[in-house]
Amino acid sequence: MTRYAVDQGRNALIASWSTGIGDVATTVAELPPGPDSLRLATCLTELSQACWRCYTHPASAADQHGPNSIGWHRQQERDAFTAVVPALARHHRPVNGIPPSTRVEEIAHRVGRGLHALNAPCTTARIITEVTAELTAIEQAELGNLRARAQQAVVLSREDASPLQVAQADIILHRHPFGAEELFTQIEPTAAAIAAAHWLHAAAITTAGQTRLHPAQIITEVDRIKALAQDSLVEIVGAMNAGSSPWQVVMPMIRSALHVAEGHFRGVAEAKQRISAAEDLIARAHQNHPELHLSLDSVYLPISPINPTRPALDLLESLLSGIHSCWVLYTQYADAFSGREPDGDPAQHRHTQAFLADVRQAAAARRDHLL
């Protein structure tokens, strides 16, 4: 989303957004000094956040549809885009004192009243142009086009994924199976994570062929992956090995984490499993170390295996780490079988090229499951 601030040295309204590797900023308009300018900047930031939420939480991804359902309310918010610019141009309060039925329109009316308080027609015109550009960027991102201002979508976790974006991520990973900067600067992270899961599965299958281990067991053999990430990667590889598609495995994880970020817990069965695992851990600790006084109240139980504040990006990073870990294990076994020292040996380069070739072949053989 776009964040707005006031450069008090120039009395200028500044807009900034992320590109995946840093923020860019632009001057929107000159403002008269005073607290009204700061309030306006805050309202514009809130408007951008509400509008981009229509992108990250589309009506099509809701579990329920029909009158007054979650999907219905989300569609109402998205439909309110057409009322935003008229609300900015009008400064009066809603007719009959009835508040707008959507948050998008409500905030747009607040921005409109803020513009009226400034009493600066040229500033109002520039800010209307600015908001129009923001809405266009969201509509562009919904179509899977993240060029120009829509690039800010690369840092937003979404409850859905553009097939076009998944296909583009797959092309990038075919060129760079270990990942590349383009995944973080050109692709929405949910789509990138779906494609990365596909390539992790291919890497796990390739490494399993070298090590004679089960693909899901490959992840547990690597010590460099953090515990929570390891749990999620094992779940992903195991489910895909059983026939699930990358979308079927990745999307529930990201959606659950997005619910946690908003204060909701989705999946009572999973919560029970985590609590049971904690109880088993405490029981084993008591057996091995009876002097320890442990209880459930002393255990920090993670609600989500991925970071709820940036779930898609967090999962994407873990998936790429998993692919790299598969390569490490593959080359270790290949070096052991060849009887050569792994460090500085030209054979490692050959092992790496063999690994990449086999991973690409495995990914191509299962591409029907990706799209």
C-alpha positions as CSV (number, residue, x, y, z in Angstrom):
1,M,0.0,0.0,0.0
2,T,1.0,3.6,-0.4
3,R,2.0,5.6,2.7
4,Y,1.5,9.4,2.8
5,A,3.5,11.9,4.8
6,V,4.1,15.6,5.0
7,D,7.5,17.1,4.2
8,Q,7.3,20.0,6.6
9,G,10.4,21.6,5.2
10,R,8.7,22.1,1.9
11,N,5.0,21.8,3.0
12,A,4.6,19.0,0.5
13,L,2.5,15.8,0.5
14,I,4.8,12.8,-0.1
15,A,3.6,9.4,-1.3
16,S,5.9,6.3,-0.9
17,W,5.5,2.6,-1.6
18,S,7.7,-0.5,-1.6
19,T,9.3,-2.2,-4.6
20,G,10.5,-5.3,-2.9
21,I,14.1,-4.0,-2.5
22,G,13.3,-0.6,-1.1
23,D,10.8,2.2,-1.2
24,V,10.3,4.9,-3.8
25,A,8.7,8.3,-3.1
26,T,7.1,11.0,-5.1
27,T,5.8,14.5,-4.3
28,V,2.0,14.7,-4.7
29,A,1.2,18.3,-4.0
30,E,2.1,21.4,-2.0
31,L,0.1,21.8,1.2
32,P,-0.7,24.7,3.4
33,P,1.0,24.4,6.8
34,G,-1.0,23.2,9.8
35,P,-2.5,20.1,11.4
36,D,-5.1,19.7,8.6
37,S,-2.3,18.6,6.3
38,L,-1.2,15.8,8.7
39,R,-4.8,14.6,9.1
40,L,-5.2,14.5,5.4
41,A,-2.0,12.4,4.9
42,T,-3.3,9.9,7.6
43,C,-6.6,9.6,5.8
44,L,-5.0,9.0,2.4
45,T,-2.8,6.2,4.0
46,E,-5.9,4.6,5.5
47,L,-7.7,4.9,2.1
48,S,-4.9,3.2,0.3
49,Q,-4.8,0.4,3.0
50,A,-8.6,-0.2,2.7
51,C,-8.4,-0.3,-1.1
52,W,-5.4,-2.6,-1.3
53,R,-7.2,-4.9,1.2
54,C,-9.7,-5.5,-1.6
55,Y,-6.7,-6.9,-3.6
56,T,-5.2,-9.0,-0.8
57,H,-8.7,-10.3,0.4
58,P,-10.7,-10.7,-2.9
59,A,-14.3,-11.7,-2.7
60,S,-13.5,-14.8,-4.9
61,A,-11.3,-16.2,-2.1
62,A,-13.9,-16.0,0.6
63,D,-15.3,-19.2,2.1
64,Q,-18.9,-17.9,2.1
65,H,-21.0,-16.1,-0.5
66,G,-24.5,-14.8,-0.6
67,P,-26.2,-11.9,1.2
68,N,-24.3,-10.5,4.1
69,S,-21.6,-13.1,3.9
70,I,-17.9,-12.4,4.0
71,G,-17.7,-12.7,0.2
72,W,-20.6,-10.3,-0.2
73,H,-19.1,-7.7,2.1
74,R,-15.7,-8.0,0.3
75,Q,-17.5,-7.4,-3.1
76,Q,-19.3,-4.4,-1.6
77,E,-15.9,-2.9,-0.7
78,R,-14.5,-3.6,-4.1
79,D,-17.5,-2.1,-5.8
80,A,-17.1,1.1,-3.7
81,F,-14.0,2.0,-5.9
82,T,-16.4,3.8,-8.2
83,A,-17.5,6.0,-5.4
84,V,-14.1,7.1,-4.2
85,V,-13.3,9.9,-6.7
86,P,-16.8,11.4,-6.4
87,A,-16.5,11.4,-2.6
88,L,-13.2,13.3,-2.9
89,A,-14.8,16.0,-5.0
90,R,-17.7,16.4,-2.6
91,H,-17.0,17.6,0.9
92,H,-20.5,17.2,2.4
93,R,-21.5,14.5,4.8
94,P,-23.6,11.6,3.6
95,V,-27.3,12.3,2.8
96,N,-29.7,12.0,5.7
97,G,-26.7,11.4,8.0
98,I,-26.6,7.7,7.0
99,P,-22.9,6.7,7.0
100,P,-21.5,4.8,4.0
101,S,-21.9,1.1,4.0
102,T,-18.3,0.4,3.2
103,R,-15.0,1.3,4.8
104,V,-13.6,2.4,1.4
105,E,-16.3,4.9,0.8
106,E,-16.3,6.1,4.5
107,I,-12.6,6.9,4.4
108,A,-13.0,8.5,0.9
109,H,-15.5,10.9,2.4
110,R,-13.1,11.7,5.2
111,V,-10.5,12.6,2.7
112,G,-13.0,14.7,0.8
113,R,-13.8,16.7,4.0
114,G,-10.0,17.1,4.6
115,L,-9.6,18.5,1.2
116,H,-12.4,21.0,1.8
117,A,-10.8,22.0,5.1
118,L,-7.6,22.9,3.1
119,N,-9.5,25.1,0.7
120,A,-6.9,24.7,-2.0
121,P,-8.5,23.7,-5.4
122,C,-5.2,23.0,-7.1
123,T,-4.1,20.7,-4.3
124,T,-7.5,18.9,-4.4
125,A,-7.1,18.3,-8.2
126,R,-3.6,16.8,-7.7
127,I,-4.8,14.6,-4.9
128,I,-7.7,13.3,-6.9
129,T,-5.2,12.5,-9.7
130,E,-3.0,10.7,-7.1
131,V,-5.9,8.6,-5.7
132,T,-7.0,7.7,-9.2
133,A,-3.5,6.5,-10.0
134,E,-3.6,4.4,-6.8
135,L,-6.9,2.7,-7.8
136,T,-5.6,2.1,-11.3
137,A,-2.5,0.4,-9.8
138,I,-4.8,-1.9,-7.7
139,E,-6.9,-2.8,-10.7
140,Q,-3.7,-3.5,-12.7
141,A,-2.3,-5.8,-9.9
142,E,-5.6,-7.7,-9.9
143,L,-4.9,-8.6,-13.6
144,G,-1.5,-9.9,-12.7
145,N,0.4,-6.8,-14.1
146,L,2.8,-5.5,-11.5
147,R,4.5,-2.9,-13.6
148,A,5.0,0.7,-12.4
149,R,3.0,1.7,-9.3
150,A,1.4,-1.8,-9.1
151,Q,4.8,-3.1,-8.2
152,Q,4.0,-2.5,-4.5
153,A,1.9,-5.7,-4.6
154,V,5.2,-7.6,-4.4
155,V,5.2,-7.1,-0.6
156,L,1.6,-8.0,0.0
157,S,0.4,-11.4,1.0
158,R,-2.8,-12.3,-0.9
159,E,-5.6,-14.9,-0.3
160,D,-5.5,-15.7,-4.0
161,A,-2.9,-15.9,-6.7
162,S,-2.9,-14.8,-10.3
163,P,-2.3,-17.7,-12.7
164,L,-0.3,-15.3,-14.9
165,Q,2.0,-14.5,-11.9
166,V,2.4,-18.2,-11.0
167,A,3.5,-18.9,-14.6
168,Q,5.9,-16.0,-14.6
169,A,7.4,-17.2,-11.3
170,D,7.8,-20.6,-12.8
171,I,9.8,-19.2,-15.7
172,I,12.1,-17.3,-13.3
173,L,12.7,-20.5,-11.2
174,H,13.4,-22.5,-14.4
175,R,16.2,-20.0,-15.1
176,H,17.3,-19.7,-11.5
177,P,16.1,-22.8,-9.4
178,F,17.7,-21.3,-6.3
179,G,15.7,-18.1,-6.6
180,A,16.4,-14.7,-8.0
181,E,15.7,-11.1,-7.1
182,E,13.0,-10.9,-9.7
183,L,10.8,-13.2,-7.5
184,F,10.8,-10.4,-4.9
185,T,10.5,-7.4,-7.2
186,Q,8.3,-8.6,-10.1
187,I,6.0,-11.3,-8.7
188,E,3.3,-11.2,-6.0
189,P,4.7,-13.3,-3.1
190,T,1.7,-15.7,-2.9
191,A,2.1,-16.7,-6.6
192,A,5.9,-16.9,-6.1
193,A,5.4,-19.2,-3.1
194,I,3.1,-21.5,-5.1
195,A,5.7,-21.8,-7.9
196,A,8.5,-22.2,-5.4
197,A,6.6,-25.1,-3.7
198,H,6.5,-26.8,-7.1
199,W,10.2,-26.4,-7.5
200,L,11.0,-27.5,-3.9
201,H,9.0,-30.7,-4.6
202,A,11.1,-31.3,-7.7
203,A,14.3,-30.6,-5.7
204,A,13.2,-33.0,-3.0
205,I,12.4,-35.8,-5.5
206,T,15.8,-35.2,-7.2
207,T,17.6,-35.4,-3.9
208,A,15.6,-38.5,-2.8
209,G,16.8,-40.3,-5.9
210,Q,20.4,-39.6,-4.9
211,T,20.0,-40.3,-1.2
212,R,17.4,-43.1,-1.3
213,L,15.4,-41.2,1.3
214,H,11.7,-40.3,1.1
215,P,11.2,-36.8,-0.4
216,A,9.5,-35.5,2.8
217,Q,12.4,-37.0,4.8
218,I,14.9,-34.9,2.8
219,I,13.8,-31.7,4.6
220,T,14.3,-33.2,8.1
221,E,17.8,-34.3,7.2
222,V,18.9,-30.7,6.9
223,D,19.9,-28.8,10.1
224,R,20.2,-25.3,8.6
225,I,16.4,-24.9,8.3
226,K,14.7,-23.3,11.3
227,A,12.2,-25.5,13.1
228,L,9.0,-23.8,12.2
229,A,10.0,-23.5,8.5
230,Q,11.0,-27.1,8.5
231,D,7.6,-28.2,9.7
232,S,5.8,-26.3,7.0
233,L,8.2,-27.5,4.3
234,V,7.8,-31.1,5.4
235,E,4.0,-30.6,5.2
236,I,4.2,-29.1,1.8
237,V,6.5,-31.8,0.3
238,G,4.6,-34.6,2.0
239,A,1.2,-33.4,0.7
240,M,2.5,-32.8,-2.8
241,N,4.1,-36.2,-2.9
242,A,0.6,-37.6,-2.0
243,G,-0.9,-35.9,-5.0
244,S,-1.9,-32.4,-3.8
245,S,-1.1,-29.4,-6.0
246,P,1.1,-26.6,-4.9
247,W,-1.9,-24.3,-4.8
248,Q,-3.8,-26.7,-2.6
249,V,-1.0,-26.8,-0.1
250,V,0.3,-23.3,0.0
251,M,-2.9,-21.3,-0.1
252,P,-4.4,-22.7,3.2
253,M,-1.1,-21.9,5.0
254,I,-1.1,-18.3,3.8
255,R,-4.8,-17.8,4.4
256,S,-4.6,-19.2,8.0
257,A,-1.6,-16.8,8.7
258,L,-3.6,-13.9,7.3
259,H,-6.5,-14.8,9.7
260,V,-4.0,-14.9,12.6
261,A,-2.7,-11.4,11.6
262,E,-6.3,-10.1,12.0
263,G,-6.8,-11.8,15.4
264,H,-8.6,-14.9,14.2
265,F,-7.5,-18.5,14.5
266,R,-8.6,-20.8,11.7
267,G,-8.4,-24.5,12.2
268,V,-9.2,-25.9,15.6
269,A,-7.9,-29.3,14.6
270,E,-4.5,-27.8,13.9
271,A,-4.5,-26.0,17.2
272,K,-5.3,-29.3,19.0
273,Q,-2.4,-31.0,17.2
274,R,0.0,-28.2,18.3
275,I,-1.2,-28.4,21.9
276,S,-0.8,-32.2,21.9
277,A,2.7,-31.9,20.5
278,A,3.6,-29.5,23.2
279,E,2.2,-31.9,25.9
280,D,4.2,-34.7,24.4
281,L,7.3,-32.5,24.4
282,I,6.8,-31.7,28.1
283,A,6.2,-35.3,29.0
284,R,9.5,-36.4,27.3
285,A,11.3,-33.5,29.0
286,H,10.0,-34.7,32.4
287,Q,11.2,-38.2,31.7
288,N,14.7,-37.1,30.6
289,H,15.1,-34.3,33.1
290,P,12.9,-34.8,36.1
291,E,14.5,-31.8,37.8
292,L,12.9,-29.4,35.4
293,H,9.6,-27.9,36.3
294,L,7.8,-27.5,33.0
295,S,4.1,-26.9,32.4
296,L,1.9,-25.9,29.5
297,D,1.9,-22.4,30.8
298,S,5.7,-22.2,30.3
299,V,5.6,-23.2,26.7
300,Y,5.5,-20.6,23.9
301,L,3.2,-22.2,21.3
302,P,3.5,-20.7,17.8
303,I,0.1,-20.0,16.4
304,S,1.3,-20.1,12.8
305,P,4.3,-21.9,11.2
306,I,4.9,-18.8,9.1
307,N,5.1,-15.1,10.0
308,P,1.5,-13.7,10.1
309,T,2.7,-10.2,9.3
310,R,4.3,-11.3,6.0
311,P,3.2,-14.9,5.5
312,A,3.7,-15.2,1.7
313,L,7.2,-13.6,1.8
314,D,8.2,-15.7,4.8
315,L,7.0,-18.9,3.2
316,L,8.7,-18.0,-0.1
317,E,12.0,-17.4,1.7
318,S,11.7,-20.8,3.5
319,L,10.9,-22.6,0.2
320,L,14.0,-21.2,-1.5
321,S,16.1,-22.1,1.5
322,G,14.6,-25.6,1.2
323,I,15.7,-25.9,-2.4
324,H,19.2,-24.8,-1.5
325,S,19.2,-27.3,1.4
326,C,18.3,-30.1,-1.1
327,W,21.2,-29.1,-3.2
328,V,23.6,-29.2,-0.2
329,L,22.4,-32.8,0.7
330,Y,22.5,-33.9,-2.9
331,T,26.1,-32.8,-3.4
332,Q,27.2,-34.3,-0.1
333,Y,25.9,-37.7,-1.1
334,A,27.3,-37.3,-4.6
335,D,30.7,-36.4,-3.2
336,A,30.5,-39.4,-0.8
337,F,29.6,-41.8,-3.6
338,S,32.4,-40.4,-5.8
339,G,35.0,-40.7,-3.1
340,R,36.2,-37.1,-3.6
341,E,36.6,-34.2,-1.2
342,P,33.7,-31.9,-1.4
343,D,35.5,-28.6,-0.9
344,G,37.2,-27.0,-3.9
345,D,36.7,-30.1,-6.1
346,P,35.7,-29.6,-9.7
347,A,33.4,-32.6,-9.2
348,Q,31.1,-30.4,-7.1
349,H,30.4,-28.2,-10.1
350,R,29.4,-31.3,-12.1
351,H,27.2,-32.4,-9.2
352,T,25.5,-29.0,-9.1
353,Q,24.9,-29.0,-12.9
354,A,23.5,-32.5,-12.6
355,F,21.3,-31.5,-9.7
356,L,19.9,-28.5,-11.6
357,A,19.3,-30.5,-14.7
358,D,17.4,-33.2,-12.8
359,V,15.4,-30.6,-10.9
360,R,14.3,-28.9,-14.1
361,Q,13.3,-32.3,-15.6
362,A,11.3,-33.2,-12.5
363,A,9.6,-29.8,-12.4
364,A,8.7,-30.0,-16.1
365,A,7.3,-33.5,-15.7
366,R,4.9,-32.2,-13.0
367,R,4.0,-28.8,-14.5
368,D,0.4,-29.9,-15.1
369,H,0.0,-29.8,-11.3
370,L,1.2,-26.2,-11.1
371,L,-1.1,-24.3,-13.4
